[in-house]
């Protein structure tokens, strides 16, 4: 599908995003809703974010998604944030309107939508979150909002996790520790395990055993569909939420911000799975 002068430009800004399926999702939304729009991806280094935003604003540009590792760094180049993006301190959606760049966060609702289909009450749930980057900000805000019993953050750089915890204003019990095999082995009675780290992409192997008692595992990494993480969780008989489920949920909300239309065509699921594989 080629761009032309009648089509409005949308894009994904990220780094090492060659396996992204965002273009497949959004271009399908444009087609199914008979809208003129073209979505593409741009691999961008952090120092170049301001330059590419300036360039986009000179084109027939309407909106962008933002992914790892730019969800926090992008904020300094935006004109304003909506209330949720400001609270979460992370942006995954940009709207260009009246010559202003406005930042939004659809990751919170995108993350919680598949989770609400599995769990009705959270106040008795112990949750372990792997990672404290931009994606985890939305995860933690969503989990705090439903009053989880306890949240433990494990991150490779402990200082980053401590800084994140210090920014969270919540009555929920939140602690953090370094992400290593020893601390994973010390866990027990884990109701929900959330992975926000690209473990599969970086070929990072962490071992989880049945003693952890993991009931539900949620992997934000979506390519391939079956990552090393989800394969381990299956072997432990944990219930699973796949990364593409969150990706699709947040994409629909981004599309609504840009166009005013919330996509309802679920036939996109088949296209996604055919790309991701079994």
N, C-alpha and C positions, 0 to 999 in steps of 0.2 A: 504493500500500500504506500504510494508516494504522497508526499506533502504537496499542496498547491496553494495558490494565493487565497482561496476561499476557506481554507481550513485553519482553525485556530490551533495553536501549538500548545501541547502539554508535554511534560517530561518527568523523568526520574533523575534525581541528582544523588550520586553515591560513588563508592569506590570499590573496584573489583566486583562489578555487578553483571558480568557477562551471562550469568545464568538467570537473571531476572525475568520473571514472566509478567511483570506489570504492564508492558506494552500489549501483550496478548489480551489481558483482562480489560484494559481501558479501551482499546480499539474495538473490542467486541461490544462494549457498552455503547460506544458511539454508533456503531452499525445497527445494533438492535433498537436504539432509540432514534434512529434517523437524524443524527446530529452531525454537523460538519466539525470534525476534530481529528487531530493526529497526535498520537502519543509516542514518544521515543525515549531513549535512555542516554544519559551523558555520564561518562566516567570522569569524575572531577577530584582533584587533590584539594585539600583544605585551603591552601593559600590562594587558590583560583576561584573560590566560591563567589567572591564579590564581583570579579570580572565576568563570570558567566551570567550572573544575575543581571548585571548592567546590559550585557549583550541581549539576553532574552527580552528585557523590557523594551528594546528597540525593535523587536520583531512582533509578529501577530501572536503574542503569548498571553495565555490566560491563567495557567496554573502548573504547579509542580508537586511531585512527591519528593520527600527527602528520606534517605536511608543511611545505614551505617557507612562512614562514621561521623556524619555531618549533622545529626539531629539537634545537637546542642550548639555547635559552632556557627550554624546558619543564622541563629537568632540575632547576632550582632549586626547583620546586614538587612534586617527587615524593618519596616516602618512601624509595625504594631503587631501585637499578639492578641488572640482571643483569650477569654478568661481561663479556659482550661489549659491551653498551651502555656500560659503564664504560670499557672499553678504547678504544672508538671515540669516546667523548664525544659521542654523538648518539643520540637516541631517536626511533623512528618508530612504536612500539607501546606502549600503556599497558594494563595489566591492573589492574582494581580488585578486590581480593580481601581479605577480612577487614578492611575499612575502611582498606586501605593501597593507595596508588598505586605500582605497580611499573613501571619503564621497561625496555623491551627494544629491541633493534635487529635487525630481520629484513631490513634493506636489504643487509647484507653478503652473506648467502646468496642473497637475491633478485637481487642484481647478478651474482653469480658463476654462478648456475645456467645462464642462457642462454650465458654465456661459455664454460663448460666443454663445452657442446655443440658449440662451434666450434673450440676449441683444447685440445690435450692437454697440451702443455708450455709453460711461460711463461719459463723461465730464459734464453731467448735473445731475449726480446721487449722492444722499446722502446715505452713507452706514454706518450702525452701526454694529460693530463687538463685540461680547460677548467673552471675554477672551483675555489674552495676553501671553499664553504659546507657546510652540514650534510650534504647528499647526498654530497659529495666525501669526507667522512670515512670513510664506509662503503666507497666505491669504493677509496680508497687502502689501507684496512686489508685488503680482499680481495686487492688486487694485491700487496701486500707479503707476504701469507700464502702466495702461490704463487711467491714469489721471482722476480719479474720482473727482467730484466737492468737496466733503467733506467726511471725515472719522471720526467717533466717536468711541473710544474704551471704553468699559465698563468692568471693571475687579474687582473681589472681593478684591484684594490687589492693592490699587491705586499706591503705590510706584513702583510695577513691571510694571504697564502700563506706568507710567511716564518715567521709564528707557528705555522702548521699544521705546517710542515716541522720546526720545532724540537721539536714534541711527538711526532714519530714516532720510535720506537725500532726501527731496522731496519738490516740490512746492505746493503739494496738502495740503489743510487745514486739519490738523490732531489734534484732541483734545482727552482728556481722562477724565474719571470720575469713581467714585466707582460704582460697579454693585450692585444696590439695587432697590427695588420696586419704591421708590420715583423718582430716576433718570430715570427709564424706563417710568414712567408715564409722565415725563416732555418732552419726545421725541415727535416729530411731523414730518409729511411728509417724512417718511422713505422709500426710494426707494428699498433698499436692506438691509435685516437683516441677518447677518451671525452668527451662533452659533458654537463656537469652544470648548465649555465646555461640559463634559459628564453629562449633566443635568439629563438625564433619568437614567443613571447608579447610580448616587448619590441621586436619588429621590429628586432633587432640583426643586421646583415649582416656576416659575416666571410667572406673569400674564401680558398678552399683550392685549390691547383693540383696538377697531376699530379707536379710535381717533389718533392712531399713524400713520395711513395711510400706513401700510406696503404693498408694491406691490409685492415683491419677497422675500421669506425666503429660506435660505440655511442652512441645518443642517449637520454638519460634523459627528455627531454621527449617526452610521448606524445600530445599533442593539438595539431593533428590527427596522424594516423598519419604522413603525409608532411610533415615540416617542411622549412623552407628548408635546414636542415643535411643531412637525409637526401637531399634532392633533389640537393644538391651532391655528396654522397658517391656517389650512384648514377652521376652523370656522370663520376666518377673511377674507376668500376668497382670500388669498394671493397665488400667484403662488409659486410652490415648486421645490426645488432641493434637492434630498435625498442624505444622506451620502454615500450610496453605489456607487453612480455615480462618486464621486470623488475618492473613494477607487479603483474602477476598472480602472479609467483613469490613476492614478498614478502607479498602479500595472503594467499596460502594459508598461509604460516607464521604470520602474525598471527592468522588464524582458528583455527589449531591451538592457539596460546597461550590464546585465549579459551575455546575449547570442547573441546579435547582431540582434535578431529577434523581430519585433514589432507585437504582436499577433493581428490577425484580426478576430478571431472567436468570434462572438457576442452571440453564443449559451450559453455562460457562464452566461448571464443575467438570464436565466431561473433557473439555478442551484442556483444562489445567492438568488433570490427571494423565492425559495422554502425553503431555510434555514432561511431567515429573517422573513418570514411570511407576512401577509397582514397588 
